[in-house]
Amino acid sequence: MSGARCRTLYPFSGERHGQGLRFAAGELITLLQVPDGGWWEGEKEDGLRGWFPASYVQLLEKPGMVPPPPGEESQSVVLPPGWQSYLSPQGRRYYVNTTTNETTWERPSGSGIPASPGTHRSPLPPTVNGYHASGTPAHPPETAHMSVRKSAADPQNLGSSSPGKKQSKENTITINCVTFPHPDTMPEQQLLKPTEWSYCDYFWADKKDPQGNGNVAGFELLLQKQLKGKQMQKEMSEFIRERIKIEEEYAKNLAKLSQNSLAAQEEGSLGEAWAQVKKSLADEAEVHLKFSAKLHSEVEKPLMNFRENFKKDMKKCDHHIADLRKQLASRYAAVEKARKALTERQRDLEMKTQQLEIKLSNKTEEDIKKARRKSTQAGDDLMRCVDLYNQAQSKWFEEMVTTTLELERLEVERVEMIRQHLCQYTQLRHETDMFNQSTVEPVDQLLRKVDPAKDRELWVREHKTGNIRPVDMEI
């Protein structure tokens, strides 16, 4: 049909379409491309080119000629008995057998059989006003909103297609208002971070709640993990606090015991060793007090203060993503509503077109024109709703990627921080053991010097009462 001409029925601004052809009613257009899908490319007499809805024009079968009214053939065309010809909303002629209600694109032959015996008679047009029966717009290529999340097989945004490449309804599947590639018809997507098991790759879908209370969003699972990690960190801090209390109590008891007067009267080198044992308890108590103080300042406090506003920040992220998800659900509901409205308009247009078989009048033709305009408007509304839905889904997708990567970074930071402070704990513990060892070393040295003979000598020298031994009495 390329090269044929058509006359515009209604004005078209083309403002919503990057390559739309603007025209007024009554202009002549030469057709350049006539693909399936309800959008044609043409050139006006002033040389302007662009795309426009096929339902806005009436096809001229020969240059300068206006086609006969629906239901009439040109005088040179003879149809078999019972057959009538009509024009589809796109201007394409089809044929109806008024006896059997059979429809076909092929002109019936004299015997009542289509001219091409091997061609199966196809049903009425699969598209009306540039939209598939499913409601998916089939508009011309234009600068459309491009989703960040693209399939490797289809670079266009979901819900739109060009005349040269129609998008099948089965290419995508919508689950909980989110559109995904259909696993049976589209190739597997590449992961964003294929070697890292990243959060941004594995939490797009919702998951059934184990308790049977509905579905849990993938992002909600990530938030739960973050909040659980924060709780574990808090419990670790409490554990260290209990360890500090034990150290403080232990140091207090050691200091108290070092002041005990038991065995204070022991003398000699053993007495000195015993006194050093008691002094070492006081030194050890000081070591444990220092250990508990360092545990508090270098381990417990950092664990407790790390991300004090973490829970508040997580709630803020949760609310932000949840709001985007609600907006996406609202946009999806609008698409479904517009899809339903388009179906009703298509049904109304088809019904009014069929009424021409019964009665042909100016009123019926005017009703068809109104129905065409309403159907086209419904199609434009659906296209607009799909574009808004795709924009909302792209925004949600972008924020999901950004936020999940941030959660991933925060989790790595949290684990690394805890690891470092637990290493600090073990280091302090080793240092404490070393200090404790240093307090015991003087005791060991004195114990090695204990000499019972020397102690006896010193004691005897100090406390001797006389070295003259008694003798036998003589008479």
C-alpha positions as CSV (number, residue, x, y, z in Angstrom):
1,M,0.0,0.0,0.0
2,S,3.1,2.2,0.1
3,G,2.7,5.1,-2.4
4,A,-1.1,5.2,-2.0
5,R,-2.8,8.4,-0.7
6,C,-5.2,9.1,2.1
7,R,-7.3,12.0,3.3
8,T,-7.3,13.1,6.9
9,L,-10.6,12.8,8.8
10,Y,-9.7,14.6,12.0
11,P,-6.9,17.0,13.1
12,F,-3.9,15.4,14.7
13,S,-1.3,17.5,16.7
14,G,1.4,14.8,17.1
15,E,2.6,16.6,20.2
16,R,2.7,13.4,22.3
17,H,4.9,11.6,19.8
18,G,8.4,12.4,19.0
19,Q,7.9,11.6,15.3
20,G,4.2,12.5,15.0
21,L,2.9,14.2,11.8
22,R,0.8,17.2,12.5
23,F,-2.2,17.8,10.2
24,A,-5.6,19.3,10.0
25,A,-8.8,17.6,8.7
26,G,-9.1,17.3,4.9
27,E,-5.4,17.2,4.1
28,L,-3.9,14.7,1.6
29,I,-1.0,12.4,2.7
30,T,1.1,10.0,0.6
31,L,1.8,6.8,2.5
32,L,5.4,5.7,3.0
33,Q,5.0,2.8,5.4
34,V,1.9,0.9,6.3
35,P,2.9,-1.7,8.9
36,D,0.5,-3.7,11.1
37,G,-0.3,-2.0,14.4
38,G,-2.5,0.9,13.5
39,W,0.2,3.6,12.9
40,W,1.3,4.7,9.4
41,E,4.1,6.8,8.1
42,G,3.3,9.4,5.5
43,E,4.3,12.6,3.8
44,K,2.2,15.7,3.4
45,E,2.1,17.8,0.3
46,D,4.4,20.4,2.0
47,G,7.1,17.7,2.4
48,L,6.7,17.1,6.1
49,R,7.0,13.4,7.2
50,G,5.9,11.6,10.3
51,W,3.7,8.9,11.9
52,F,0.0,9.2,12.6
53,P,-3.0,6.9,13.7
54,A,-4.5,5.0,10.8
55,S,-7.9,5.7,12.2
56,Y,-7.5,9.4,11.6
57,V,-7.4,9.0,7.8
58,Q,-9.5,7.6,5.0
59,L,-7.6,5.6,2.3
60,L,-7.9,6.8,-1.3
61,E,-7.7,3.6,-3.4
62,K,-6.6,5.7,-6.4
63,P,-5.0,9.1,-6.4
64,G,-7.6,11.8,-6.4
65,M,-10.5,9.4,-5.8
66,V,-12.5,9.0,-2.6
67,P,-13.5,5.4,-1.9
68,P,-17.1,4.4,-2.1
69,P,-19.1,4.4,1.2
70,P,-18.8,1.3,3.4
71,G,-20.9,-1.5,2.0
72,E,-20.4,-0.4,-1.6
73,E,-17.8,-1.6,-4.1
74,S,-16.7,0.2,-7.2
75,Q,-18.6,-0.6,-10.3
76,S,-15.7,-2.7,-11.7
77,V,-15.8,-5.1,-8.7
78,V,-18.4,-7.8,-8.7
79,L,-19.0,-9.7,-5.4
80,P,-20.7,-13.1,-5.1
81,P,-24.2,-13.1,-3.8
82,G,-24.4,-12.5,0.0
83,W,-21.1,-10.7,0.3
84,Q,-20.6,-7.1,1.3
85,S,-17.4,-5.1,1.6
86,Y,-16.5,-2.6,4.4
87,L,-13.5,-0.5,5.5
88,S,-11.8,-1.3,8.8
89,P,-11.1,1.7,11.2
90,Q,-7.6,1.6,9.7
91,G,-9.0,2.1,6.2
92,R,-8.4,-1.5,5.1
93,R,-11.1,-3.2,3.1
94,Y,-12.6,-6.5,4.4
95,Y,-15.5,-8.6,3.3
96,V,-18.5,-10.0,5.2
97,N,-20.9,-12.8,4.2
98,T,-24.2,-11.6,5.4
99,T,-25.6,-15.1,5.4
100,T,-22.9,-17.0,7.3
101,N,-21.4,-13.9,9.1
102,E,-18.0,-15.1,7.8
103,T,-15.3,-12.3,7.5
104,T,-12.1,-12.2,5.4
105,W,-9.5,-9.8,4.1
106,E,-9.5,-11.6,0.7
107,R,-12.0,-10.6,-1.9
108,P,-14.4,-13.5,-2.5
109,S,-14.3,-15.1,-6.0
110,G,-17.4,-15.6,-8.1
111,S,-18.1,-19.0,-6.4
112,G,-18.1,-17.4,-3.0
113,I,-14.6,-18.6,-2.2
114,P,-11.7,-16.1,-1.7
115,A,-9.5,-15.5,-4.6
116,S,-6.5,-17.2,-2.9
117,P,-7.8,-20.8,-2.2
118,G,-4.7,-21.7,-0.2
119,T,-5.0,-18.6,2.1
120,H,-6.9,-19.1,5.4
121,R,-9.4,-16.4,6.0
122,S,-8.2,-14.2,8.8
123,P,-10.5,-12.6,11.4
124,L,-11.1,-8.9,11.7
125,P,-8.2,-6.6,12.4
126,P,-6.2,-7.5,15.4
127,T,-5.6,-3.8,16.2
128,V,-7.9,-0.8,16.5
129,N,-6.6,2.8,16.6
130,G,-3.1,1.7,17.0
131,Y,-3.6,-0.7,19.9
132,H,-3.5,-4.4,20.2
133,A,-6.6,-6.2,21.5
134,S,-4.7,-6.7,24.8
135,G,-4.4,-3.0,25.2
136,T,-0.7,-2.8,24.4
137,P,0.0,0.3,22.3
138,A,1.7,-0.2,18.9
139,H,2.8,3.3,18.3
140,P,5.6,4.4,16.0
141,P,9.3,4.7,17.0
142,E,9.8,7.8,19.1
143,T,11.9,9.2,21.9
144,A,10.0,7.3,24.5
145,H,10.8,7.0,28.2
146,M,13.6,4.4,28.4
147,S,13.6,2.2,31.4
148,V,16.9,1.7,33.2
149,R,16.1,-2.0,33.6
150,K,16.3,-3.4,30.0
151,S,16.2,-6.8,28.6
152,A,19.1,-7.9,26.5
153,A,16.6,-9.0,23.8
154,D,14.4,-5.9,23.8
155,P,15.9,-2.5,24.3
156,Q,12.6,-0.7,24.3
157,N,10.7,0.1,27.4
158,L,8.0,-2.2,28.5
159,G,4.6,-1.6,27.1
160,S,5.7,0.0,23.8
161,S,6.7,-1.2,20.4
162,S,7.4,0.1,17.0
163,P,5.5,-0.7,13.7
164,G,8.5,-2.7,12.6
165,K,8.7,-4.8,15.7
166,K,5.6,-5.4,17.7
167,Q,6.0,-6.5,21.3
168,S,4.1,-9.7,22.2
169,K,2.0,-9.7,25.3
170,E,3.8,-13.0,26.3
171,N,7.2,-11.2,26.4
172,T,6.4,-9.9,29.9
173,I,4.6,-11.0,33.0
174,T,3.3,-8.7,35.7
175,I,3.4,-9.9,39.3
176,N,2.2,-7.7,42.2
177,C,2.2,-4.7,39.8
178,V,5.9,-5.2,38.8
179,T,6.6,-6.2,35.2
180,F,9.2,-8.9,34.6
181,P,10.5,-10.6,31.4
182,H,8.5,-13.8,30.7
183,P,10.8,-16.7,31.5
184,D,9.5,-18.8,28.5
185,T,9.9,-16.2,25.8
186,M,12.7,-13.8,26.8
187,P,16.4,-14.7,27.2
188,E,17.9,-14.7,30.7
189,Q,19.0,-11.4,31.9
190,Q,22.6,-10.7,32.9
191,L,23.2,-10.0,36.6
192,L,24.3,-6.4,37.5
193,K,27.2,-7.8,39.6
194,P,27.5,-11.4,38.4
195,T,30.4,-12.5,40.6
196,E,29.4,-11.0,43.9
197,W,26.0,-12.4,45.0
198,S,25.0,-8.8,45.4
199,Y,21.7,-7.6,47.0
200,C,20.9,-5.6,43.9
201,D,20.5,-8.8,41.8
202,Y,18.4,-11.2,44.0
203,F,15.6,-9.3,45.7
204,W,13.3,-8.0,43.0
205,A,10.4,-10.3,43.5
206,D,8.2,-10.8,46.5
207,K,8.4,-13.8,48.7
208,K,5.6,-15.7,50.5
209,D,5.5,-15.0,54.3
210,P,6.4,-18.3,56.1
211,Q,3.6,-17.5,58.5
212,G,1.1,-17.4,55.7
213,N,0.3,-13.7,56.1
214,G,0.7,-12.7,52.5
215,N,3.9,-11.7,50.6
216,V,7.0,-10.0,51.9
217,A,8.8,-7.7,49.5
218,G,12.5,-8.5,48.7
219,F,13.5,-5.1,50.0
220,E,11.7,-5.8,53.2
221,L,13.8,-8.9,53.7
222,L,17.0,-6.9,53.3
223,L,15.7,-4.3,55.9
224,Q,14.9,-7.2,58.3
225,K,18.5,-8.5,57.9
226,Q,19.9,-5.0,58.5
227,L,17.8,-4.5,61.7
228,K,18.6,-8.0,62.9
229,G,22.3,-7.2,62.4
230,K,21.9,-4.0,64.4
231,Q,20.2,-6.1,67.2
232,M,23.0,-8.6,67.2
233,Q,25.5,-5.8,67.5
234,K,23.6,-4.4,70.5
235,E,23.6,-7.8,72.1
236,M,27.3,-8.1,71.6
237,S,27.8,-4.8,73.3
238,E,25.7,-6.0,76.2
239,F,27.8,-9.1,76.4
240,I,31.0,-7.1,76.6
241,R,29.3,-5.0,79.3
242,E,28.7,-8.1,81.4
243,R,32.4,-9.0,80.9
244,I,33.4,-5.6,82.1
245,K,31.2,-6.1,85.2
246,I,32.9,-9.4,85.9
247,E,36.3,-7.8,85.6
248,E,35.4,-4.9,87.9
249,E,34.0,-7.2,90.5
250,Y,37.0,-9.5,90.2
251,A,39.4,-6.5,90.6
252,K,37.5,-5.3,93.6
253,N,37.7,-8.7,95.3
254,L,41.4,-9.1,94.5
255,A,42.1,-5.7,96.1
256,K,40.1,-6.6,99.1
257,L,41.8,-9.9,99.5
258,S,45.3,-8.3,99.2
259,Q,44.5,-6.4,102.4
260,N,43.7,-9.5,104.3
261,S,45.9,-10.0,107.4
262,L,46.0,-13.8,107.3
263,A,49.5,-15.2,107.6
264,A,50.9,-11.7,108.1
265,Q,53.3,-12.9,110.8
266,E,55.1,-15.3,108.6
267,E,58.9,-14.6,108.8
268,G,62.0,-15.0,106.8
269,S,62.3,-15.5,103.1
270,L,59.0,-17.3,103.0
271,G,57.4,-14.4,104.8
272,E,58.8,-12.1,102.1
273,A,57.4,-14.3,99.4
274,W,54.0,-14.5,101.1
275,A,53.9,-10.7,101.3
276,Q,54.7,-10.5,97.6
277,V,51.9,-12.9,96.9
278,K,49.5,-10.5,98.6
279,K,51.0,-7.5,96.8
280,S,50.6,-9.2,93.5
281,L,46.9,-9.5,94.1
282,A,46.7,-5.7,94.4
283,D,48.7,-5.3,91.3
284,E,46.5,-7.8,89.5
285,A,43.4,-6.0,90.6
286,E,44.9,-2.8,89.1
287,V,45.5,-4.7,85.8
288,H,41.9,-5.9,85.6
289,L,40.6,-2.4,86.4
290,K,42.6,-1.1,83.5
291,F,41.4,-4.0,81.3
292,S,37.7,-3.3,82.1
293,A,38.2,0.5,81.4
294,K,39.7,-0.3,78.0
295,L,37.0,-2.8,77.2
296,H,34.4,0.0,77.9
297,S,36.2,2.7,75.9
298,E,37.6,0.6,73.0
299,V,35.0,-2.1,72.5
300,E,31.7,-1.7,74.3
301,K,31.1,2.0,73.6
302,P,32.0,1.9,69.9
303,L,29.7,-1.1,69.5
304,M,26.9,0.7,71.3
305,N,27.3,4.0,69.5
306,F,27.9,2.7,66.0
307,R,25.0,4.0,63.8
308,E,23.0,5.4,66.7
309,N,20.4,6.5,64.1
310,F,20.5,3.3,62.1
311,K,16.9,2.2,62.9
312,K,15.6,5.7,62.0
313,D,17.6,5.6,58.7
314,M,16.3,2.2,57.9
315,K,12.7,3.3,58.4
316,K,13.3,6.3,56.2
317,C,14.6,4.0,53.4
318,D,11.6,1.6,54.0
319,H,9.1,4.4,53.7
320,H,10.8,5.8,50.5
321,I,10.8,2.5,48.7
322,A,7.3,1.6,50.0
323,D,6.0,5.0,48.6
324,L,7.6,4.2,45.2
325,R,6.0,0.8,45.2
326,K,2.6,2.3,46.1
327,Q,3.0,4.7,43.3
328,L,3.8,1.9,40.9
329,A,0.7,0.0,42.0
330,S,-1.4,3.1,41.4
331,R,0.1,3.5,37.9
332,Y,-0.6,-0.1,37.2
333,A,-4.2,0.2,38.3
334,A,-4.5,3.2,36.0
335,V,-3.1,1.1,33.1
336,E,-5.7,-1.6,33.8
337,K,-8.5,0.9,33.9
338,A,-7.3,2.5,30.7
339,R,-7.0,-1.0,29.1
340,K,-10.6,-1.8,30.1
341,A,-11.8,1.6,28.8
342,L,-10.1,0.9,25.4
343,T,-11.6,-2.5,25.2
344,E,-15.1,-1.0,25.8
345,R,-14.4,1.7,23.1
346,Q,-13.3,-0.9,20.7
347,R,-16.3,-3.0,21.3
348,D,-18.6,0.0,20.8
349,L,-16.8,0.9,17.6
350,E,-17.1,-2.6,16.3
351,M,-20.8,-2.7,17.2
352,K,-21.5,0.6,15.4
353,T,-19.5,-0.7,12.4
354,Q,-21.6,-3.8,12.2
355,Q,-24.8,-1.7,12.3
356,L,-23.8,-0.5,8.9
357,E,-24.8,-4.0,7.6
358,I,-28.3,-3.3,8.8
359,K,-28.8,0.3,8.0
360,L,-26.7,2.9,6.3
361,S,-27.4,6.5,7.3
362,N,-25.7,9.8,8.0
363,K,-26.4,9.3,11.7
364,T,-24.7,5.9,11.8
365,E,-21.7,7.3,10.0
366,E,-21.5,10.2,12.5
367,D,-21.8,7.7,15.3
368,I,-18.9,5.7,13.9
369,K,-16.8,8.9,13.6
370,K,-17.5,9.7,17.3
371,A,-16.7,6.1,18.3
372,R,-13.4,6.3,16.4
373,R,-12.5,9.5,18.1
374,K,-13.4,8.0,21.5
375,S,-11.5,4.8,20.7
376,T,-8.4,6.8,19.6
377,Q,-8.6,8.9,22.8
378,A,-8.9,5.8,24.9
379,G,-5.8,4.4,23.1
380,D,-3.9,7.7,23.7
381,D,-4.9,7.5,27.4
382,L,-3.7,3.9,27.7
383,M,-0.4,4.9,26.0
384,R,0.0,7.8,28.5
385,C,-0.8,5.5,31.5
386,V,1.7,2.9,30.2
387,D,4.4,5.6,29.9
388,L,3.7,6.9,33.4
389,Y,3.8,3.3,34.7
390,N,7.1,2.7,33.0
391,Q,8.5,5.9,34.5
392,A,7.3,4.9,38.0
393,Q,8.8,1.4,37.6
394,S,12.1,2.9,36.3
395,K,12.2,5.2,39.3
396,W,11.5,2.3,41.7
397,F,14.1,0.2,39.9
398,E,16.8,3.0,40.2
399,E,16.1,3.6,43.9
400,M,16.1,-0.2,44.6
401,V,19.5,-0.6,43.0
402,T,20.9,2.4,44.8
403,T,19.4,1.5,48.1
404,T,20.2,-2.2,48.1
405,L,23.9,-1.4,47.2
406,E,23.9,1.1,50.1
407,L,22.5,-1.6,52.4
408,E,25.2,-4.0,51.1
409,R,27.9,-1.4,51.9
410,L,26.4,-0.8,55.4
411,E,26.4,-4.6,56.1
412,V,30.0,-4.9,55.1
413,E,30.9,-1.9,57.2
414,R,29.0,-3.3,60.2
415,V,30.7,-6.8,60.0
416,E,34.1,-5.3,59.5
417,M,33.6,-2.9,62.5
418,I,32.6,-5.7,64.8
419,R,35.5,-7.9,63.6
420,Q,38.0,-5.1,64.4
421,H,36.6,-4.5,67.9
422,L,36.6,-8.2,68.7
423,C,40.2,-8.3,67.6
424,Q,40.8,-5.4,70.0
425,Y,39.1,-7.4,72.7
426,T,41.5,-10.4,72.2
427,Q,44.5,-8.1,72.1
428,L,43.5,-6.5,75.4
429,R,43.0,-9.9,76.8
430,H,46.5,-11.0,75.8
431,E,47.9,-7.8,77.2
432,T,46.0,-8.4,80.5
433,D,47.5,-11.9,80.7
434,M,50.9,-10.5,80.1
435,F,50.4,-7.9,82.9
436,N,49.1,-10.6,85.2
437,Q,52.2,-12.6,84.3
438,S,54.4,-9.7,85.2
439,T,52.8,-9.4,88.6
440,V,53.5,-13.0,89.3
441,E,57.1,-12.9,88.3
442,P,58.4,-11.3,91.5
443,V,56.5,-13.9,93.5
444,D,58.3,-16.6,91.5
445,Q,61.6,-15.0,92.0
446,L,61.1,-14.8,95.8
447,L,59.8,-18.4,95.9
448,R,63.0,-19.6,94.2
449,K,65.0,-17.7,96.9
450,V,63.2,-19.4,99.8
451,D,65.9,-21.1,101.9
452,P,64.8,-22.8,105.1
453,A,68.3,-23.1,106.4
454,K,69.0,-19.4,105.9
455,D,65.6,-18.5,107.4
456,R,66.5,-20.7,110.4
457,E,69.8,-19.0,110.9
458,L,68.4,-15.6,110.7
459,W,65.6,-16.5,113.1
460,V,68.0,-18.2,115.5
461,R,70.3,-15.2,115.5
462,E,67.5,-12.9,116.3
463,H,65.7,-15.0,118.9
464,K,68.4,-17.2,120.4
465,T,68.4,-17.5,124.2
466,G,71.7,-19.2,124.7
467,N,73.9,-21.8,123.1
468,I,75.1,-23.5,126.4
469,R,73.6,-26.9,126.5
470,P,72.6,-28.5,129.8
471,V,74.8,-31.2,131.4
472,D,74.4,-34.0,133.9
473,M,74.3,-33.0,137.6
474,E,77.2,-34.2,139.7
475,I,77.1,-35.2,143.4
